[in-house]
Amino acid sequence: MQMKMARAGRITAEMKSVARDEKIDAETIRKEIACGKIVITSNSKRKKKIKPLGIGKGLRTKINANIGTSPDCINIKKELEKLKIAVKSGADTIMDLSIGGNLDKIRRTLIRESPVPVGTVPIYQSAIEVARKKGSIVYLTEDEIFSCIEKQAEDGVDFITVHCGVTQKAIQTLKKNPRVMGVVSRGGAFLIEWMVYNKKENPLYEHFDRLLSIAKKYDITLSLGDGFRPGSIADATDSAQIYELITLGELARRAWKEDVQVIIEGPGHIPLHQIAANVLLEKEICQGAPFYVLGPLVTDVAPGYDHITAAIGGAIAASHGADFLCYVTPSEHLKLPAIEDVQEGVVAAKIAAHAADIAKGIPHASDWDRRISCMRHSLNWKEQIKLSVDPVKSKKYRGNSFFTETCTMCGKYCALKLVKDYLKS
């Protein structure tokens, strides 16, 4: 138990590993875990051990890549290829969001093959499997919800998204303040359908202690999901979103009392001028808990380019203190991402995260930029490409010009070459 050990003043092997990777003192890591501002996503009962990953205050901004099947596309081989390209491109974690096929087999295969922490959204499997058997998710029982969570924990999942803030009061808040896009969270929608039909409170909220006991047993990090995240910039920072955030802050404090690590999930679609305020609100309401944002997307008009709209928002959010960026692919809002979409999404998020780390003053973040700049200055194209965020794409654009000193943009009028030659004379 990372939080329990941290509060007892003990520095674990996982804390030491994170400290080495982040070039930060291990005691600092311990202190921030103890107060909930850093988490280490690692299931204590995982069969395949992976390198511990720290997320939170003062650490490098991390990136998550969502993969997984759909009812229209069930191909585990493709998902394994997406896993490989996501990790190769710089993803720090992956989430299995599969909703088609043999969900147990798919998840267990991804966990076995993944060299990075794996997250899931257990309500997906609970709802889909009962719908297959009984025709509708409304027939899901509370025991089925929690047994599915425990099964996934037993499989070795490192963090889970749980939409505990989707409450009856939150639904009433939404009804009183209608939105352009309503509810865009799949997990949130599943729970709302169940709650309205059964006229009951959300089991993940009502029986939060039961959830905590499972998380505690496996040292799983709870990613407290944003079921009311805005799906349009017109809905950003509205009453439903803020009401849910306040609930998540209360639940985070309950989790910490039980030594359970938590991440707070955030929006969504937010215009540029509201991003800083959203980060500040989360950090204040949730007492500095790591903030995990989807993008955020800063405009709604760019289908096919939403990896760019998300990277813009992600860079701003992370520079103001967000800790964990969920990538968005070019196919967002359009279709299940292909392998090339996953790569584009991860690279865009990596650029955003790195730019933010420079702004945040993360130790040694700008060293990478200095190294590539030195290679540019010396016109060392091979090393410049090797150091780039996407060497394959850089090499493709360089083309067949490796044997020329300059590029085809300036040729013999290259500023670097002209000054370099002049200063030599």
N, C-alpha and C positions, 0 to 999 in steps of 0.2 A: 504494500500500500504506500504509494509515493507521498500522498498528503499526510498520512499518519506518521510515516517515518520523518518527514520534514518537520512536523510539529513537535516530534520528540527530540529534535536536534540532530538527527542522523542523516548523513549524506550517503545516499545509495549509489550503487555502481551506475545506475541509469542517470542519476544527476551528474555524476562525474563525466559520463560520456557526452551528455548535452553540453556541459561546461567546456569540454575540450573542443567540440564542434563550433560552439559559438564564441570561443575565445573570451569567456567570462569566468570569473571566480565561482567555484562550486558552491561556496557558502551563499553567494547572491542567488543562485538558482534555488537552493534549499529554502531561503527566506521567502522568495516569491511564490514557490509552490505552497508553502505553509499558509500564506494568506490568500491563495486562490488566483493570483495574477499570472502564474505560469502553470501549464499542465504538461505531463508527459504521457502521450497516447501509447499505451502498451498494455495489452491484456496479460495479466499475470499468469494465466493458464494457457497461453499460446503454445502450441506444439512446435511451430517453427519460430525460432527466435529471430527478431529483426533489430536493427539499430534503433535505440531509443530516440524519439523525436520530441523536442521541446517546442511549445507554442505559447507565446505571451510576451509580457513586458520586457523590453530591452533585447529581445531576440530577433533574429532575421525573420522577415515576413514569410510565412509559409503558404504553399499553394496546394489546393486539392483539385483532383480531376475526377469528374463523375463519369462512370462507364456503366454498362449493363444492358440487358436485353429488353425488348419490347414484345408484345403479343404478335406484332407483324414481322419481327426480325429476331429469331432465336438461333444464335450461332456462337457458341462458346469460344470457338477458335478465333473469331473476329474480336471478341472481348479480350482474349488473352493478348492479341496483337495490339489492341488499344492500351492495355496495361503496360506492355513493353515500351511502346512509343511515348506514353505519358511519362513514365519514369525516366526514360532516356532524355526526354525534352526538359525535365526539371521538376516534375510533380513530386511533392513531399509526401502526399497521401493520395489514396484513391478511395472512392466510394462506389460500392456496388448498388446501383439503383434498379436492378433487374425486376421486371414485372411479367416476364414471359418465360415459359419453359419450366424445367426442374430447378426451382429456386434454391433448394438445399445444395444440389450438385454444383450449380454455377457459383454460389458463394464460397463453398468449400474449396473449389478449384482455384478461385481467385486468391483466397487467403493462402493456400499452399504455394502458389506461384509468385505472390507479391513480395518484393523486398522492402516495401514500405508499409506503414500502418494502413489498415483497411477499416472503412466505416460503412455503416448500413442505415437504412430506415426501416426498422422491423415492422411497423404498421403496414407497409406495403405487402409483405408476405402474409401477414395475418388476414388482411382484408381480401386479398386476391384468392387465397386458398379457400376461405369460407364462401366467397362468391362462386368459385368453381363447384363447390359441393352443394351449396344451398340456394344459389341463384342471386344472392345479394349480400353485400357487406353488412347490412343492418342486422343480420343474424349472428354476427360475431359476438362471442362471449368475452367477458373480462379475463377469465382464466386463459382463454386462447391467446389473448394479447400478451399476457405476461409469460406464458410458456414459450411463445415464439421468441421473445426477447432473451429468455434464458437459454434457449437452444442456440441462438446466434452467438451468445456470449460463450457458451461451451465450445462452439466451433473455433473461437479465437478472434472474433471481431474486436477491434481496439477502441472504437468510439461509435456511438449510435446517436442518430437524430431522433429525438422524442418531442412531439408537439404538445408539451404539458400546459402551455399557456392558452390553448384553445379551450376556453371555458364557456359555460352558459352565459355568464355576464359579458364576456367578450363578444359573443354572438349577438347579444342584445345591443351592445355598443355599435356593432357593424350595421345592424338593422336601422338604428336611429340615425346613422350617418352613412348613407349609401355611397358606394364607390363607382368609378367608371369601370373597373375591372373585377370588382368583387374579390373572391378568394382564388388565388393562383397556385397556392401550395397544394400538391397532390395529397400529402399526408394530412394537411389541415382539412381538406375537402372530405376525405374519407371519414375523419372523426366528426366533422360537423353533420354529415349525413347520418352517421350512427347515433349521435346525440339527439338530433331533432326527431328522428324516428322513434327512438327508445325513451325519449323524454328523461334522459339521465345525464349526469355530469360526466365529463371526460375521465375515464378510468386512470389515465396517466397523471391527471391532476389530483383526483379524489384519493387515489391509492399511491401517492408519490412515495410513501415510505416503502412500499413493496418494490418499487422500481429502484430505490436507493439500496435496498438489501441485495439485489442482483448486481448492481454496479459495484458495490463494496466487495462482494464475493470474488469478482473477477478483475477488480481494479479497472473497470471500463470507464472511460471519460464520457460523460453525458453532454451531448451537444443539444442544448435546449432550443428546439426549433421554432422558427417564426412562421406559424401557420397563417398569420395575417400580414405577411410581408406584402408591400405594394407591388402590383404588376404593371403599374403605369405611373409615370411621374406625377400625374394628376392626383394620385392617391397617396403620395409620399408624406410621411410624418403626420398621418391623420390620427384620429382618436383611437381607432381599433389597433393600429400598430403600437401606439404608445401605451395603451391599456395592457396589451400583451407583454410589452417590455417590462412594465412595472411588476407584473406577475412573475416573469422570469427572474427578475432580481430577487424577489422573495423566495423563490424556489432555490436559487443559487445559494442563498444563505442557509437554507435548510440542508442542502446537500453538503455544504462545508462542515456543518455540525457533525455529520456522519463520515467525515474524511473522504467524501466523494468529489472527484475533480469534475469541473464543468466548463463548458464553452458556451457563449451566448451567440445564437445565430441572428443575423440582421438582414436587412433588405439588400437586394430587391432592385427596384427602379427608383432612383432619387436624382433630382436635378442637381447640378454642380453646387449651387449656392446653399443647399441643405445638407451636404455630406458631412462637413465638419461638425455641425450641430448634432447630427445623428450619432457620430462617434462619441462626442462629449456626453450626450445623454446616456448612452450605454455604459460608458465608464463610470459615470456618476451613480446611476441607478443600480448597476450591478457591481459596484465597488471594485472596479478594475479587472473584472473577469475577462479572459481572452475573448475578443470579438471576431466572429467569423462571418464575412459578408459575401453575398452572391453578386459579384461585380463590384459595386453596384452599377447598373446601367444608367447612363446620364441622359439618354433620349430614347424615345420609343420608335423612331422612324428608320432604323437601320437594319432590317432583316438581311441576313447574309454578311453583315459586318458587326454583329453584336459582340464579337471578341474585342473589337476596337472600342465600342462604347463602354464595355465592361472594364477594359484596361485603363481607360481614362478615369472612370470612377474609382477603380481599385487603387490606382496610384494616389489619388487624393485621399481616399479613406485611410489607406495604410500610412500615409505621411502624417495624418492626424491621430494615429494610434491604433487603427485596426490591425489585428495580428495574423489573420488567416484569410486568404482570398480563395473563394471557389471560382474556378475558371468558368468562362462562358465561351462556347464555340461559335463559329460562323453559322452553324445550322440551328442555333437557338431560335425557338418559336416556329421552326420550319419542319424539322425532321430529326430522327435519331442521328447523332453524329457519326460520321465515317472516321476511319483511321486518320486521314489527313486533317479532318476537323479537330480531332483530339490534339494533334500536334500543334496546329495553329492556335488553339485555345490555351494550351499550356504555355507556349512561348510568349503569347501576348500577356498572360498573367505574370509570367516570370519577369518580363520587362517592367511591368507595373510595380511588382514587389521590389525589384532591385532599385528602381528609381526612388521609391518611397524610403527604402533603407538608407540611401544616401542622405535624403532629407532628414531622416530621424537620427542620423549620426550613429548608426549601428557600427560597431567596431569593424574596421577593415573593409567596409562595404565598397568604398571608392577605390580600393586597391586594384580591382579588376579593370576599372575604367582607366586607371593610370597605366597599367600594363599594355592595354590595347592601344592607348594613345602613343606610347613610346614606339610601338611597332609601326603605327601609321607614320610617325615622324621619320622613322628610318626607312620607310617604304618597304617594309618586310611583309609582303602580302601573305605568305604562308602562315606566319605566326599570327598575323592580324585575323585571318579567317579561323584559325584554330581557337583563338580566344573569343570569337563572336558567340552570341547567344544561340545562333543556329548555323553551325559551320557548313552544313550541307547546302543550305540556301545561299549562304555567302559565296561558297565556291561556285555554285551554279551561276550567280550573277557575275562573278569575276570571269567566268567563261574560259576562253583560251588565251587569256592575257597574262598568264603566269610568267611568261618569259620576257615581258616588257616591264620596265621600271615604273611606269606611270599607268593610269587607267585611261579609258577612252573618253572620259568626260573632258579632261584638260590636255591630255597628250603632252607635248613638249612645253606647254605653258603651265604645267603643274606648279602651284605656288611653293609647295614643299621642296620640289627639286630645284626650282630657280634660286630660292634663297639658300638652300644647302650648297649648291654649286658656287654661288656668288661669295658666300662666306669662306669657302675653301680657297678662293683665288686671292 
